[in-house]
Amino acid sequence: MWDELDARFAVDSDWRLERGPVTAKSVTPMRSWVTEPMRYGSLFLAGDSAHIVPPTGAKGLNLAVADVVVLAAALADRHATGSQDALDAYSATCLRRVWQAQHFSSFMTTALHTDPRDTPFDAQVRLARLHRIADSAAASAELAEHYTGLPIG
Ligand SMILES: Cc1cc2nc3c(=O)[nH]c(=O)nc-3n(C[C@H](O)[C@H](O)[C@H](O)COP(=O)(O)OP(=O)(O)OC[C@H]3O[C@@H](n4cnc5c(N)ncnc54)[C@H](O)[C@@H]3O)c2cc1C
C-alpha cells in the first residue's frame, strides 16, 4: 500500500510521504442508488436516504448539502408565502443534480478502475479516455467542472 501511495504522491521535490503501521484494512462495498421521487406526502428525503453514489466522485456529502439548501429554501418559502410550489419542485430540482452526480461518479469509477472482466480492447479504451483528459483542455475542463460541483438549485 505504501509503495502505491508513494507513487501517487510523488512530487519533484524532497518531500516524502511518512510511513507508519497499517492498523486496519477493509474493502468498501460500492453501490449506486436513487429513490424517485425524493418525497412521499409530507416526508422529504435528503442526502444518503435518497441517493447513494460510489466514493469515486466524492459527491455524497456535496449532494446531501445541496438537497438541504434546496429544501430549507422551499420550507422557508412555504412558511413565508403559504405557497407549496417550491416544495412541489423539490424532488425534480434535486434529482437533476443527483443524476449528474451519478453520471460523474459512474464515469470516475469506470475510468479509474480496471474490471477483471475487461478485454484488452476495453483496457485500451479506458486508457484513451484518460489520455483525452490529460491532453485536451476541453476534456479536462469538463471533468473539473463536475469535480468542483454543479450549481445548487
Ligand atoms: C469512507 C467514506 C468516504 C466519503 N468521502 C466523501 C467525500 O470525499 N466527499 C463527499 O462529498 N462525500 C463523501 N462520503 C459520503 C458522505 O459521507 C455521505 O454522503 C454523507 O455523510 C451523507 O450525509 P447524510 O446526512 O445524508 O447521512 P449521514 O451523514 O449518514 O447522517 C445520517 C445520520 O443519521 C443518524 N441516524 C441513523 N439512524 C438514526 C435513527 N434511527 N435515529 C436518529 N439518528 C439516526 C446517523 O447516526 C447519522 O449521524 C464518504 C462516505 C464514506 C463512508
The ligand as an SDF file (V2000), in Angstrom:
LIG
                    3D

 53 58  0  0  0  0  0  0  0  0999 V2000
  -15.4260    6.3340    3.6470 C   0  0  0  0  0  0  0  0  0  0  0  0
  -16.3240    7.4110    3.0850 C   0  0  0  0  0  0  0  0  0  0  0  0
  -15.7390    8.4840    2.3950 C   0  0  0  0  0  0  0  0  0  0  0  0
  -16.5470    9.5120    1.8830 C   0  0  0  0  0  0  0  0  0  0  0  0
  -15.9490   10.5460    1.2100 N   0  0  0  0  0  0  0  0  0  0  0  0
  -16.7060   11.5680    0.7330 C   0  0  0  0  0  0  0  0  0  0  0  0
  -16.1020   12.6720    0.0720 C   0  0  0  0  0  0  0  0  0  0  0  0
  -14.8760   12.7520   -0.0880 O   0  0  0  0  0  0  0  0  0  0  0  0
  -16.9090   13.6670   -0.3950 N   0  0  0  0  0  0  0  0  0  0  0  0
  -18.2710   13.6180   -0.2410 C   0  0  0  0  0  0  0  0  0  0  0  0
  -18.9760   14.5490   -0.6870 O   0  0  0  0  0  0  0  0  0  0  0  0
  -18.8650   12.5740    0.3880 N   0  0  0  0  0  0  0  0  0  0  0  0
  -18.1240   11.5410    0.8800 C   0  0  0  0  0  0  0  0  0  0  0  0
  -18.7240   10.4820    1.5210 N   0  0  0  0  0  0  0  0  0  0  0  0
  -20.1830   10.4110    1.5820 C   0  0  0  0  0  0  0  0  0  0  0  0
  -20.7350   11.2410    2.7220 C   0  0  0  0  0  0  0  0  0  0  0  0
  -20.1240   10.8970    3.9580 O   0  0  0  0  0  0  0  0  0  0  0  0
  -22.2560   10.9600    2.8070 C   0  0  0  0  0  0  0  0  0  0  0  0
  -22.8330   11.0370    1.5200 O   0  0  0  0  0  0  0  0  0  0  0  0
  -22.9100   11.9990    3.7140 C   0  0  0  0  0  0  0  0  0  0  0  0
  -22.4070   11.8770    5.0290 O   0  0  0  0  0  0  0  0  0  0  0  0
  -24.4380   11.8020    3.7120 C   0  0  0  0  0  0  0  0  0  0  0  0
  -24.9860   12.6960    4.6510 O   0  0  0  0  0  0  0  0  0  0  0  0
  -26.3920   12.3820    5.2770 P   0  0  0  0  0  0  0  0  0  0  0  0
  -26.6470   13.4970    6.2300 O   0  0  0  0  0  0  0  0  0  0  0  0
  -27.3830   12.1140    4.2000 O   0  0  0  0  0  0  0  0  0  0  0  0
  -26.2120   10.9950    6.0390 O   0  0  0  0  0  0  0  0  0  0  0  0
  -25.2700   10.6660    7.2860 P   0  0  0  0  0  0  0  0  0  0  0  0
  -24.0330   11.5200    7.2990 O   0  0  0  0  0  0  0  0  0  0  0  0
  -25.1080    9.1570    7.2570 O   0  0  0  0  0  0  0  0  0  0  0  0
  -26.1350   11.1150    8.5230 O   0  0  0  0  0  0  0  0  0  0  0  0
  -27.2190   10.3360    8.9720 C   0  0  0  0  0  0  0  0  0  0  0  0
  -27.2380   10.4740   10.4880 C   0  0  0  0  0  0  0  0  0  0  0  0
  -28.4420    9.8690   10.9790 O   0  0  0  0  0  0  0  0  0  0  0  0
  -28.1110    9.1420   12.1260 C   0  0  0  0  0  0  0  0  0  0  0  0
  -29.1620    8.1250   12.2980 N   0  0  0  0  0  0  0  0  0  0  0  0
  -29.3210    6.9560   11.6390 C   0  0  0  0  0  0  0  0  0  0  0  0
  -30.3860    6.2910   12.0690 N   0  0  0  0  0  0  0  0  0  0  0  0
  -30.9460    7.0750   13.0160 C   0  0  0  0  0  0  0  0  0  0  0  0
  -32.1000    6.9290   13.8360 C   0  0  0  0  0  0  0  0  0  0  0  0
  -32.9090    5.8690   13.7480 N   0  0  0  0  0  0  0  0  0  0  0  0
  -32.3710    7.9040   14.7180 N   0  0  0  0  0  0  0  0  0  0  0  0
  -31.5810    9.0240   14.8030 C   0  0  0  0  0  0  0  0  0  0  0  0
  -30.4820    9.2020   14.0430 N   0  0  0  0  0  0  0  0  0  0  0  0
  -30.1770    8.2460   13.1670 C   0  0  0  0  0  0  0  0  0  0  0  0
  -26.7450    8.5760   11.8690 C   0  0  0  0  0  0  0  0  0  0  0  0
  -26.0810    8.2610   13.0850 O   0  0  0  0  0  0  0  0  0  0  0  0
  -26.0620    9.7510   11.1570 C   0  0  0  0  0  0  0  0  0  0  0  0
  -25.4500   10.6520   12.0560 O   0  0  0  0  0  0  0  0  0  0  0  0
  -17.9440    9.4550    2.0470 C   0  0  0  0  0  0  0  0  0  0  0  0
  -18.5170    8.3760    2.7460 C   0  0  0  0  0  0  0  0  0  0  0  0
  -17.7230    7.3640    3.2570 C   0  0  0  0  0  0  0  0  0  0  0  0
  -18.3750    6.2290    4.0300 C   0  0  0  0  0  0  0  0  0  0  0  0
  1  2  1  0
  2  3  1  0
  2 52  2  0
  3  4  2  0
  4  5  1  0
  4 50  1  0
  5  6  2  0
  6  7  1  0
  6 13  1  0
  7  8  2  0
  7  9  1  0
  9 10  1  0
 10 11  2  0
 10 12  1  0
 12 13  2  0
 13 14  1  0
 14 15  1  0
 14 50  1  0
 15 16  1  0
 16 17  1  0
 16 18  1  0
 18 19  1  0
 18 20  1  0
 20 21  1  0
 20 22  1  0
 22 23  1  0
 23 24  1  0
 24 25  2  0
 24 26  1  0
 24 27  1  0
 27 28  1  0
 28 29  2  0
 28 30  1  0
 28 31  1  0
 31 32  1  0
 32 33  1  0
 33 34  1  0
 33 48  1  0
 34 35  1  0
 35 36  1  0
 35 46  1  0
 36 37  1  0
 36 45  1  0
 37 38  2  0
 38 39  1  0
 39 40  1  0
 39 45  2  0
 40 41  1  0
 40 42  2  0
 42 43  1  0
 43 44  2  0
 44 45  1  0
 46 47  1  0
 46 48  1  0
 48 49  1  0
 50 51  2  0
 51 52  1  0
 52 53  1  0
M  END
$$$$
